[in-house]
Amino acid sequence: MTPAPQTAVAAGAEWPIGPGFPWWAVALTATVAAAAAYVWWSGRSVQRRRRATAAPRGVSKSTRRVRRPRAARG
């Protein structure tokens, strides 16, 4: 058995350097959140997306005047 060099013995006595902040967890969380938002948004129907960004029902988008409701079809 050969003895260890003095530099290796001194390096073994020092406090180990830790891994630091787990940035991989931040990146993983952001990736999962982005994927979930994409799946949620792609699952919405076109009509629901339009309704979320459109003017309220009965209000004309171009003139912002209230339109009279249509007569009920029988």
Distance bins in CASP14 RR format, pairs under 12 A and 6 or more apart:
PFRMAT RR
TARGET T0000
AUTHOR 0000-0000-0000
RMODE 2
METHOD distances of the structure
MODEL  1
2 8 0 0 0 0 0 1 0 0 0 0 0
3 9 0 0 0 0 1 0 0 0 0 0 0
4 10 0 0 0 0 0 1 0 0 0 0 0
4 11 0 0 0 0 1 0 0 0 0 0 0
4 12 0 0 0 0 1 0 0 0 0 0 0
4 13 0 0 0 0 0 1 0 0 0 0 0
5 11 0 0 0 0 1 0 0 0 0 0 0
5 12 0 0 0 0 0 1 0 0 0 0 0
6 12 0 0 0 0 0 1 0 0 0 0 0
6 13 0 0 0 0 0 1 0 0 0 0 0
7 13 0 0 0 0 0 1 0 0 0 0 0
7 14 0 0 0 0 0 1 0 0 0 0 0
8 14 0 0 0 0 0 1 0 0 0 0 0
11 17 0 0 0 0 0 1 0 0 0 0 0
19 25 0 0 0 0 0 1 0 0 0 0 0
21 27 0 0 0 0 0 1 0 0 0 0 0
22 28 0 0 0 0 1 0 0 0 0 0 0
22 29 0 0 0 0 0 1 0 0 0 0 0
23 29 0 0 0 0 0 1 0 0 0 0 0
23 30 0 0 0 0 0 1 0 0 0 0 0
24 30 0 0 0 0 0 1 0 0 0 0 0
24 31 0 0 0 0 0 1 0 0 0 0 0
25 31 0 0 0 0 0 1 0 0 0 0 0
25 32 0 0 0 0 0 1 0 0 0 0 0
26 32 0 0 0 0 0 1 0 0 0 0 0
26 33 0 0 0 0 0 1 0 0 0 0 0
27 33 0 0 0 0 0 1 0 0 0 0 0
27 34 0 0 0 0 0 1 0 0 0 0 0
28 34 0 0 0 0 0 1 0 0 0 0 0
28 35 0 0 0 0 0 1 0 0 0 0 0
29 35 0 0 0 0 0 1 0 0 0 0 0
29 36 0 0 0 0 0 1 0 0 0 0 0
30 36 0 0 0 0 0 1 0 0 0 0 0
30 37 0 0 0 0 0 1 0 0 0 0 0
31 37 0 0 0 0 0 1 0 0 0 0 0
31 38 0 0 0 0 0 1 0 0 0 0 0
32 38 0 0 0 0 0 1 0 0 0 0 0
32 39 0 0 0 0 0 1 0 0 0 0 0
33 39 0 0 0 0 0 1 0 0 0 0 0
33 40 0 0 0 0 0 1 0 0 0 0 0
34 40 0 0 0 0 0 1 0 0 0 0 0
34 41 0 0 0 0 0 1 0 0 0 0 0
35 41 0 0 0 0 0 1 0 0 0 0 0
35 42 0 0 0 0 0 1 0 0 0 0 0
36 42 0 0 0 0 0 1 0 0 0 0 0
36 43 0 0 0 0 0 1 0 0 0 0 0
37 43 0 0 0 0 0 1 0 0 0 0 0
37 44 0 0 0 0 0 1 0 0 0 0 0
38 44 0 0 0 0 0 1 0 0 0 0 0
40 48 0 0 0 0 0 1 0 0 0 0 0
40 49 0 0 0 0 0 1 0 0 0 0 0
41 48 0 0 0 0 0 1 0 0 0 0 0
41 49 0 0 0 0 1 0 0 0 0 0 0
41 52 0 0 0 0 0 1 0 0 0 0 0
42 49 0 0 0 0 0 1 0 0 0 0 0
43 49 0 0 0 0 1 0 0 0 0 0 0
44 50 0 0 0 0 0 1 0 0 0 0 0
44 51 0 0 0 0 1 0 0 0 0 0 0
44 52 0 0 0 0 1 0 0 0 0 0 0
44 53 0 0 0 0 0 1 0 0 0 0 0
45 51 0 0 0 0 1 0 0 0 0 0 0
45 52 0 0 0 0 0 1 0 0 0 0 0
46 52 0 0 0 0 0 1 0 0 0 0 0
46 53 0 0 0 0 0 1 0 0 0 0 0
46 54 0 0 0 0 0 1 0 0 0 0 0
47 53 0 0 0 0 0 1 0 0 0 0 0
47 54 0 0 0 0 1 0 0 0 0 0 0
48 54 0 0 0 0 0 1 0 0 0 0 0
50 57 0 0 0 0 0 1 0 0 0 0 0
50 61 0 0 0 0 0 1 0 0 0 0 0
51 57 0 0 0 0 1 0 0 0 0 0 0
53 61 0 0 0 0 0 1 0 0 0 0 0
54 60 0 0 0 0 0 1 0 0 0 0 0
54 61 1 0 0 1 0 0 0 0 0 0 0
54 62 0 0 0 0 0 1 0 0 0 0 0
55 61 1 0 1 0 0 0 0 0 0 0 0
55 62 0 0 0 0 1 0 0 0 0 0 0
55 63 0 0 0 0 1 0 0 0 0 0 0
55 64 1 0 0 1 0 0 0 0 0 0 0
55 65 0 0 0 0 0 1 0 0 0 0 0
55 66 0 0 0 0 0 1 0 0 0 0 0
55 67 0 0 0 0 0 1 0 0 0 0 0
56 64 0 0 0 0 1 0 0 0 0 0 0
56 66 0 0 0 0 1 0 0 0 0 0 0
56 67 0 0 0 0 0 1 0 0 0 0 0
57 66 0 0 0 0 0 1 0 0 0 0 0
57 67 0 0 0 0 1 0 0 0 0 0 0
57 69 0 0 0 0 1 0 0 0 0 0 0
57 70 0 0 0 0 0 1 0 0 0 0 0
58 64 0 0 0 0 0 1 0 0 0 0 0
58 65 0 0 0 0 1 0 0 0 0 0 0
58 66 1 0 0 1 0 0 0 0 0 0 0
58 67 1 0 1 0 0 0 0 0 0 0 0
58 68 0 0 0 0 1 0 0 0 0 0 0
58 69 1 0 0 1 0 0 0 0 0 0 0
58 70 0 0 0 0 1 0 0 0 0 0 0
59 65 1 0 0 1 0 0 0 0 0 0 0
59 66 1 0 1 0 0 0 0 0 0 0 0
59 67 1 0 0 1 0 0 0 0 0 0 0
59 68 0 0 0 0 0 1 0 0 0 0 0
59 69 0 0 0 0 0 1 0 0 0 0 0
60 66 1 0 0 1 0 0 0 0 0 0 0
60 67 1 0 1 0 0 0 0 0 0 0 0
60 68 0 0 0 0 0 1 0 0 0 0 0
61 67 0 0 0 0 0 1 0 0 0 0 0
END
